[in-house]
Amino acid sequence: MTAAEGPPDSLADWCRVRAEVGWAELGTEGVTGPVIPAADGVTAWCGGPVSRRDPVRARRLLAAYEAVRADAARDTARDRPLDFGLLSGWQRVVLAVRDAPFRTGDAYAKRGRERYGLTAGTPGDFARCLKESGDRTVPLEARAARAFLDVAFFHPFADGNARAALLALTFVLARERVFLAEVEPLQTTRYADDAAGAADLALLVRILVRRSAEGARDAGAR
């Protein structure tokens, strides 16, 4: 099936939706760090649901997450927005490969129902979107949610894009010393043309951050 015969370009849908969502108005109360829960959600998820499905995959994802945390903790991290170089480095760990380049053709997801087109400008567009994860005029939870969706719908890698999206979200939060006590609620299927769903993801991230902060306070009070 050629691109012309396949489904419409879902990446174009996402770029349209991305421009329509009022990210700066989402989460106007905002969330700030530090939020350091007693139990880390990504670590727990890797040791639970992911490990039960595929222990090797779980170990690789956990190693990549440790690299995310190390990158976020560097002195320069707050001034370095998310970029493809960081994503590619983590993805090499996730996939256990020597190189994780930007895809070279159209990508498909959801059993072929979504197609993410590729043009000469796609990598540059992706880079500009990732850079906006450092725009502090937008609330943290909205920036993290948007980065998650950017990775999901630009679909930059040949494989492992859902894991890359989770790592992107955790990096944006971790730069502000914000960590989640649970991440499984983030695994809901998302659609490129769903503006309301994009806004809801920002709300979900805010809820998860607040739960994590409350849990950390409760643990400290014991």
Short mmCIF file of the C-alpha atoms (twelve columns), coordinates in Angstrom:
data_MODEL
# 
_entry.id   MODEL 
# 
loop_
_atom_site.group_PDB 
_atom_site.id 
_atom_site.type_symbol 
_atom_site.label_atom_id 
_atom_site.label_alt_id 
_atom_site.label_comp_id 
_atom_site.label_asym_id 
_atom_site.label_seq_id 
_atom_site.Cartn_x 
_atom_site.Cartn_y 
_atom_site.Cartn_z 
_atom_site.pdbx_PDB_model_num 
ATOM 1   C CA . MET A 1   0.000  0.000  0.000  1 
ATOM 2   C CA . THR A 2   1.433  3.391  -0.945 1 
ATOM 3   C CA . ALA A 3   1.113  6.509  1.228  1 
ATOM 4   C CA . ALA A 4   -1.408 7.869  -1.273 1 
ATOM 5   C CA . GLU A 5   -3.559 4.759  -0.828 1 
ATOM 6   C CA . GLY A 6   -3.123 4.595  2.930  1 
ATOM 7   C CA . PRO A 7   -4.783 6.504  5.753  1 
ATOM 8   C CA . PRO A 8   -4.524 10.312 5.984  1 
ATOM 9   C CA . ASP A 9   -1.414 11.814 7.521  1 
ATOM 10  C CA . SER A 10  -1.952 11.701 11.295 1 
ATOM 11  C CA . LEU A 11  1.194  13.736 11.871 1 
ATOM 12  C CA . ALA A 12  -0.431 16.601 9.968  1 
ATOM 13  C CA . ASP A 13  -3.483 16.155 12.224 1 
ATOM 14  C CA . TRP A 14  -1.281 16.386 15.295 1 
ATOM 15  C CA . CYS A 15  0.507  19.514 14.087 1 
ATOM 16  C CA . ARG A 16  -2.886 21.157 13.555 1 
ATOM 17  C CA . VAL A 17  -4.178 20.053 16.973 1 
ATOM 18  C CA . ARG A 18  -0.925 21.073 18.650 1 
ATOM 19  C CA . ALA A 19  -1.358 24.625 17.353 1 
ATOM 20  C CA . GLU A 20  -5.005 24.742 18.475 1 
ATOM 21  C CA . VAL A 21  -4.558 23.645 22.091 1 
ATOM 22  C CA . GLY A 22  -4.065 26.518 24.525 1 
ATOM 23  C CA . TRP A 23  -1.100 24.965 26.305 1 
ATOM 24  C CA . ALA A 24  -0.239 28.082 28.294 1 
ATOM 25  C CA . GLU A 25  -3.733 28.129 29.799 1 
ATOM 26  C CA . LEU A 26  -3.658 24.458 30.825 1 
ATOM 27  C CA . GLY A 27  -2.862 23.902 34.474 1 
ATOM 28  C CA . THR A 28  -2.820 27.584 35.356 1 
ATOM 29  C CA . GLU A 29  -2.211 26.652 38.996 1 
ATOM 30  C CA . GLY A 30  0.864  24.806 37.775 1 
ATOM 31  C CA . VAL A 31  3.050  22.255 39.486 1 
ATOM 32  C CA . THR A 32  6.565  22.837 40.775 1 
ATOM 33  C CA . GLY A 33  9.331  20.705 42.193 1 
ATOM 34  C CA . PRO A 34  10.759 19.148 44.075 1 
ATOM 35  C CA . VAL A 35  8.349  16.211 44.083 1 
ATOM 36  C CA . ILE A 36  10.199 13.051 45.060 1 
ATOM 37  C CA . PRO A 37  7.876  10.161 45.945 1 
ATOM 38  C CA . ALA A 38  8.967  7.366  48.245 1 
ATOM 39  C CA . ALA A 39  8.554  4.863  45.390 1 
ATOM 40  C CA . ASP A 40  9.378  5.846  41.818 1 
ATOM 41  C CA . GLY A 41  6.605  5.075  39.349 1 
ATOM 42  C CA . VAL A 42  8.717  4.242  36.305 1 
ATOM 43  C CA . THR A 43  10.886 1.886  38.352 1 
ATOM 44  C CA . ALA A 44  7.798  0.174  39.766 1 
ATOM 45  C CA . TRP A 45  6.200  -0.097 36.327 1 
ATOM 46  C CA . CYS A 46  9.347  -1.629 34.845 1 
ATOM 47  C CA . GLY A 47  9.487  -4.102 37.716 1 
ATOM 48  C CA . GLY A 48  5.806  -4.963 37.452 1 
ATOM 49  C CA . PRO A 49  3.669  -4.934 34.276 1 
ATOM 50  C CA . VAL A 50  6.576  -4.531 31.838 1 
ATOM 51  C CA . SER A 51  8.737  -7.149 33.517 1 
ATOM 52  C CA . ARG A 52  5.922  -9.684 33.536 1 
ATOM 53  C CA . ARG A 53  5.447  -9.226 29.792 1 
ATOM 54  C CA . ASP A 54  9.122  -9.105 28.822 1 
ATOM 55  C CA . PRO A 55  11.908 -9.039 31.438 1 
ATOM 56  C CA . VAL A 56  14.587 -8.077 28.900 1 
ATOM 57  C CA . ARG A 57  12.533 -5.158 27.624 1 
ATOM 58  C CA . ALA A 58  11.900 -4.076 31.210 1 
ATOM 59  C CA . ARG A 59  15.611 -4.082 32.080 1 
ATOM 60  C CA . ARG A 60  16.448 -2.003 29.022 1 
ATOM 61  C CA . LEU A 61  13.710 0.517  29.728 1 
ATOM 62  C CA . LEU A 62  14.841 0.840  33.336 1 
ATOM 63  C CA . ALA A 63  18.450 1.399  32.213 1 
ATOM 64  C CA . ALA A 64  17.261 4.090  29.793 1 
ATOM 65  C CA . TYR A 65  15.236 5.724  32.559 1 
ATOM 66  C CA . GLU A 66  18.324 5.811  34.761 1 
ATOM 67  C CA . ALA A 67  20.095 7.619  31.906 1 
ATOM 68  C CA . VAL A 68  17.175 10.067 31.695 1 
ATOM 69  C CA . ARG A 69  17.500 10.843 35.386 1 
ATOM 70  C CA . ALA A 70  21.255 11.296 35.076 1 
ATOM 71  C CA . ASP A 71  20.860 13.632 32.092 1 
ATOM 72  C CA . ALA A 72  18.173 15.625 33.907 1 
ATOM 73  C CA . ALA A 73  20.375 15.991 36.993 1 
ATOM 74  C CA . ARG A 74  23.304 17.569 35.152 1 
ATOM 75  C CA . ASP A 75  24.063 21.186 36.052 1 
ATOM 76  C CA . THR A 76  23.168 22.344 32.539 1 
ATOM 77  C CA . ALA A 77  19.943 20.322 32.253 1 
ATOM 78  C CA . ARG A 78  17.544 23.137 33.142 1 
ATOM 79  C CA . ASP A 79  18.960 25.222 30.314 1 
ATOM 80  C CA . ARG A 80  19.026 22.386 27.760 1 
ATOM 81  C CA . PRO A 81  15.667 21.605 26.222 1 
ATOM 82  C CA . LEU A 82  14.821 18.120 25.136 1 
ATOM 83  C CA . ASP A 83  16.363 17.302 21.768 1 
ATOM 84  C CA . PHE A 84  16.725 14.416 19.357 1 
ATOM 85  C CA . GLY A 85  20.272 13.687 20.523 1 
ATOM 86  C CA . LEU A 86  19.027 12.930 24.026 1 
ATOM 87  C CA . LEU A 87  16.113 10.870 22.745 1 
ATOM 88  C CA . SER A 88  18.348 8.878  20.417 1 
ATOM 89  C CA . GLY A 89  20.808 8.144  23.215 1 
ATOM 90  C CA . TRP A 90  18.070 6.756  25.452 1 
ATOM 91  C CA . GLN A 91  16.564 4.840  22.542 1 
ATOM 92  C CA . ARG A 92  19.850 3.070  21.867 1 
ATOM 93  C CA . VAL A 93  19.583 1.686  25.382 1 
ATOM 94  C CA . VAL A 94  15.890 0.826  25.024 1 
ATOM 95  C CA . LEU A 95  16.460 -1.132 21.814 1 
ATOM 96  C CA . ALA A 96  20.023 -2.320 22.529 1 
ATOM 97  C CA . VAL A 97  21.240 -0.950 19.208 1 
ATOM 98  C CA . ARG A 98  24.337 0.984  18.182 1 
ATOM 99  C CA . ASP A 99  22.407 3.760  16.448 1 
ATOM 100 C CA . ALA A 100 18.841 5.081  16.658 1 
ATOM 101 C CA . PRO A 101 18.415 7.468  13.714 1 
ATOM 102 C CA . PHE A 102 15.328 9.360  12.650 1 
ATOM 103 C CA . ARG A 103 13.048 7.143  10.612 1 
ATOM 104 C CA . THR A 104 13.523 7.128  6.850  1 
ATOM 105 C CA . GLY A 105 9.935  6.610  5.701  1 
ATOM 106 C CA . ASP A 106 6.321  6.940  6.734  1 
ATOM 107 C CA . ALA A 107 5.470  5.240  10.034 1 
ATOM 108 C CA . TYR A 108 2.298  3.479  11.084 1 
ATOM 109 C CA . ALA A 109 0.609  2.719  14.404 1 
ATOM 110 C CA . LYS A 110 -2.663 1.361  15.775 1 
ATOM 111 C CA . ARG A 111 -2.553 -1.533 13.307 1 
ATOM 112 C CA . GLY A 112 -2.089 0.829  10.406 1 
ATOM 113 C CA . ARG A 113 -4.970 3.162  11.224 1 
ATOM 114 C CA . GLU A 114 -2.620 6.081  11.873 1 
ATOM 115 C CA . ARG A 115 0.089  7.057  9.386  1 
ATOM 116 C CA . TYR A 116 2.814  9.555  10.257 1 
ATOM 117 C CA . GLY A 117 4.177  11.108 7.092  1 
ATOM 118 C CA . LEU A 118 7.767  12.042 6.395  1 
ATOM 119 C CA . THR A 119 9.018  15.029 4.416  1 
ATOM 120 C CA . ALA A 120 12.378 16.745 4.240  1 
ATOM 121 C CA . GLY A 121 11.162 19.143 6.914  1 
ATOM 122 C CA . THR A 122 9.885  16.576 9.425  1 
ATOM 123 C CA . PRO A 123 13.095 16.216 11.506 1 
ATOM 124 C CA . GLY A 124 13.438 20.012 11.766 1 
ATOM 125 C CA . ASP A 125 9.788  20.397 12.739 1 
ATOM 126 C CA . PHE A 126 10.282 17.752 15.416 1 
ATOM 127 C CA . ALA A 127 13.372 19.530 16.738 1 
ATOM 128 C CA . ARG A 128 11.449 22.807 17.045 1 
ATOM 129 C CA . CYS A 129 8.621  21.091 18.884 1 
ATOM 130 C CA . LEU A 130 10.986 19.397 21.328 1 
ATOM 131 C CA . LYS A 131 12.720 22.707 22.011 1 
ATOM 132 C CA . GLU A 132 9.413  24.113 23.258 1 
ATOM 133 C CA . SER A 133 9.587  21.699 26.204 1 
ATOM 134 C CA . GLY A 134 11.843 24.344 27.765 1 
ATOM 135 C CA . ASP A 135 9.350  27.194 27.353 1 
ATOM 136 C CA . ARG A 136 8.526  28.159 30.924 1 
ATOM 137 C CA . THR A 137 5.648  30.372 29.878 1 
ATOM 138 C CA . VAL A 138 3.791  27.050 29.572 1 
ATOM 139 C CA . PRO A 139 2.987  25.121 32.786 1 
ATOM 140 C CA . LEU A 140 5.253  22.160 33.478 1 
ATOM 141 C CA . GLU A 141 2.547  19.524 33.237 1 
ATOM 142 C CA . ALA A 142 1.431  20.872 29.849 1 
ATOM 143 C CA . ARG A 143 5.014  20.906 28.532 1 
ATOM 144 C CA . ALA A 144 5.531  17.322 29.679 1 
ATOM 145 C CA . ALA A 145 2.262  16.146 28.129 1 
ATOM 146 C CA . ARG A 146 3.002  17.960 24.870 1 
ATOM 147 C CA . ALA A 147 6.477  16.407 24.645 1 
ATOM 148 C CA . PHE A 148 4.935  12.975 25.195 1 
ATOM 149 C CA . LEU A 149 2.502  13.538 22.342 1 
ATOM 150 C CA . ASP A 150 5.161  15.059 20.078 1 
ATOM 151 C CA . VAL A 151 7.190  11.871 20.318 1 
ATOM 152 C CA . ALA A 152 4.128  9.667  19.951 1 
ATOM 153 C CA . PHE A 153 2.891  11.372 16.777 1 
ATOM 154 C CA . PHE A 154 6.137  12.403 15.100 1 
ATOM 155 C CA . HIS A 155 7.022  8.748  15.717 1 
ATOM 156 C CA . PRO A 156 10.731 9.415  15.127 1 
ATOM 157 C CA . PHE A 157 12.078 5.892  15.562 1 
ATOM 158 C CA . ALA A 158 11.590 2.653  13.691 1 
ATOM 159 C CA . ASP A 159 10.547 0.989  16.958 1 
ATOM 160 C CA . GLY A 160 9.908  1.793  20.599 1 
ATOM 161 C CA . ASN A 161 8.179  5.154  20.204 1 
ATOM 162 C CA . ALA A 162 5.767  4.617  23.093 1 
ATOM 163 C CA . ARG A 163 8.719  4.036  25.405 1 
ATOM 164 C CA . ALA A 164 10.485 7.070  23.952 1 
ATOM 165 C CA . ALA A 165 7.391  9.189  24.643 1 
ATOM 166 C CA . LEU A 166 7.344  8.114  28.292 1 
ATOM 167 C CA . LEU A 167 11.051 8.882  28.658 1 
ATOM 168 C CA . ALA A 168 10.538 12.313 27.096 1 
ATOM 169 C CA . LEU A 169 7.767  13.130 29.563 1 
ATOM 170 C CA . THR A 170 9.819  11.966 32.532 1 
ATOM 171 C CA . PHE A 171 12.830 14.028 31.398 1 
ATOM 172 C CA . VAL A 172 10.796 17.238 31.154 1 
ATOM 173 C CA . LEU A 173 9.505  16.651 34.687 1 
ATOM 174 C CA . ALA A 174 12.838 15.472 36.088 1 
ATOM 175 C CA . ARG A 175 14.620 18.637 34.979 1 
ATOM 176 C CA . GLU A 176 12.378 20.387 37.523 1 
ATOM 177 C CA . ARG A 177 12.994 17.632 40.101 1 
ATOM 178 C CA . VAL A 178 9.486  16.261 39.668 1 
ATOM 179 C CA . PHE A 179 9.005  12.482 39.651 1 
ATOM 180 C CA . LEU A 180 5.855  10.414 39.448 1 
ATOM 181 C CA . ALA A 181 4.783  7.704  41.870 1 
ATOM 182 C CA . GLU A 182 2.742  6.011  39.129 1 
ATOM 183 C CA . VAL A 183 2.905  6.036  35.335 1 
ATOM 184 C CA . GLU A 184 0.517  3.275  34.298 1 
ATOM 185 C CA . PRO A 185 -2.396 5.754  33.803 1 
ATOM 186 C CA . LEU A 186 -0.313 7.357  31.034 1 
ATOM 187 C CA . GLN A 187 -0.555 4.190  28.941 1 
ATOM 188 C CA . THR A 188 -4.025 5.011  27.580 1 
ATOM 189 C CA . THR A 189 -4.188 5.047  23.766 1 
ATOM 190 C CA . ARG A 190 -3.930 8.571  22.337 1 
ATOM 191 C CA . TYR A 191 -5.094 9.840  18.937 1 
ATOM 192 C CA . ALA A 192 -3.399 12.476 16.825 1 
ATOM 193 C CA . ASP A 193 -6.585 14.362 15.954 1 
ATOM 194 C CA . ASP A 194 -7.957 14.525 19.528 1 
ATOM 195 C CA . ALA A 195 -7.486 18.045 20.884 1 
ATOM 196 C CA . ALA A 196 -9.576 17.330 23.986 1 
ATOM 197 C CA . GLY A 197 -7.489 14.240 24.668 1 
ATOM 198 C CA . ALA A 198 -4.287 16.270 24.426 1 
ATOM 199 C CA . ALA A 199 -5.587 18.744 26.998 1 
ATOM 200 C CA . ASP A 200 -6.780 15.894 29.204 1 
ATOM 201 C CA . LEU A 201 -3.281 14.408 29.203 1 
ATOM 202 C CA . ALA A 202 -1.912 17.636 30.691 1 
ATOM 203 C CA . LEU A 203 -4.593 17.429 33.391 1 
ATOM 204 C CA . LEU A 204 -3.708 13.787 34.034 1 
ATOM 205 C CA . VAL A 205 -0.023 14.666 34.466 1 
ATOM 206 C CA . ARG A 206 -0.998 17.370 36.962 1 
ATOM 207 C CA . ILE A 207 -3.131 14.874 38.902 1 
ATOM 208 C CA . LEU A 208 -0.297 12.320 38.961 1 
ATOM 209 C CA . VAL A 209 2.172  14.948 40.168 1 
ATOM 210 C CA . ARG A 210 -0.159 16.018 42.953 1 
ATOM 211 C CA . ARG A 211 -0.756 12.424 44.013 1 
ATOM 212 C CA . SER A 212 2.999  11.903 44.055 1 
ATOM 213 C CA . ALA A 213 3.514  15.010 46.196 1 
ATOM 214 C CA . GLU A 214 0.789  13.964 48.619 1 
ATOM 215 C CA . GLY A 215 2.260  10.484 48.904 1 
ATOM 216 C CA . ALA A 216 5.709  11.903 49.562 1 
ATOM 217 C CA . ARG A 217 4.319  14.156 52.329 1 
ATOM 218 C CA . ASP A 218 2.425  11.256 53.897 1 
ATOM 219 C CA . ALA A 219 5.542  9.077  53.832 1 
ATOM 220 C CA . GLY A 220 7.566  11.848 55.459 1 
ATOM 221 C CA . ALA A 221 4.989  12.290 58.199 1 
ATOM 222 C CA . ARG A 222 5.154  8.656  59.316 1 
# 
